[in-house]
Amino acid sequence: MSDWHGAEWYSHKPVLGQGQPDDKLFHRQQKALENIDDLYGGDLILLPGDTNDGKWYLEDYINKYFPGSSAQDAVYKSGINCYGTIKNLFSSAGYEKILVAVGDHELGELI
């Protein structure tokens, strides 16, 4: 699943998929992944980069979602939220194993 960008929505939300009410996007993506699992099966999902937009260090983003945080703290919090939810999302759909590579967006599109 390259250039998915499907996890950006989770970067500014608490980690979803741990028993708290999940949002509609989580459930839509979960159903789509369950459908992929039903149709194709497989033991592993490869995410070769660009799971999100990755501009979590920008002042506008920080002020909107993590006011008062440093860029380092905002990126850290966003990463925990985003990647924690990715793990929960894919495992809830039947994919316990995912392999995520770093893309230009994960690096903040600085390269």
N, C-alpha and C positions, 0 to 999 in steps of 0.2 A: 504494500500500500504506500506508494511513493507520493510525495507532495499532498498528503492528506489534509493538513492544516485543520483537521477536525477537533483538535484539542485546545485551540486558543480560548474558546469560551470558558474553559475550566481554570484558566490561569489566575483569575481573580476571585474564585469561589473556593470555599473549603472543599477538601477532598470528598468527592461523591462516591457512592456505592458502598458505604459502610453502615447501612441501616437507617440513615437519616433520609428524609424525603428527597428524592432525586429530581432533577428537572426534566422537562420534556425532551430536550436534546439528548440527554443521557439515554433515555428510554428509546428514542428513535434510532440512535446509533447502536444501542444494544440489540435491538430487533434486526437491524441490517447485518450486524456481525453474526447473530444467531442464524440468519438466513444463509450467509456465506458458509458457515460451519455445516449447516444442514445439506447444502448443495454440493460443497467441495470437500468438506472435512479438513483434514490436516492437523498436524500437531504443533505447528509453529506459524506465527505471523511475523513477517519481516516489515519493518517500518524504516525504509532507507532515507530518513531525513525529512525535514519540514513537516513535523507533526503540529506545529503552531506557527504563529507569525514572529514571535521572538523579539519584539521591540519593547521588552519589559523594562529596559533601562532608561527609556525616554521620560522626560519630565512630565509631559502630558499624561502618560499612562500612570506614572507614580502618583501624581496629584489626584487622579480620578479614582484609583483603586487602593492605593496604599499611602495616603497623605502623611507627610512627615517622615516617611522612610527614606533611607539612603538608596541609591541605585542598587547597591549590593544586596541590601535587605529585600527590596522589591523583587529582584531577580530570583533570590533564594526562595521567597514565599511563593512566587509564581511558579517556580519549578516544582516545589513540593505539591502544590495544588494540581498543576497540569499533569505531571507524570504519575502522581499518586492516583489520580482519576483514570488516566490511561490504563494503568495496571488493573484497577478494579473493573473498568469497563470491559476490557478484553477477557479477563478471567470470568466475569459474570456471563459472558456470551459463549464460554466453552474453550477459550484459548488461554491456557495457563502459561504458555511459553510465548513470549514476544521478544524480538530482537530489534532494538532501536538504534539506529546509527545517527551520528551528528550530521546535520545539514547546515547550510548557510543561515537558515532562519533560527535554528537552535543557538547559533553563535551571535544572534542579533543582527544578522545580515551585514556584518562588518567586513566580510571578505569579498 
